């Protein structure tokens, strides 16, 4: 499978080089700049569209952010709380 992928990659690279070899350097530059401008324009559109949509529409139904609360920990004297470090609780004893 690895050889197949490697062969396919080399074939695609050879075809791309053959295609680009037929283009003059000026046309290569024009093609590269065109692709660059199209991708940059798409990127700018997506970013500004996302920024514009923040706080609009379905985002209003989001729940509010609450304060952080401390978790309720087991008390040290509670027999239900296992102390697996000292070997007490935590499943070490046999329940009958």
DAFEN-V939352 format. One record per pair of residues at least 24 apart in sequence whose ideal C-beta (glycine too) atoms are under 10 Angstrom apart, sorted by sequence separation. I is the first residue (numbers start at 1). J is the second residue. If there is no record, write none. Layout:
i = [I/I]
j = [J/J]
This chain:
none
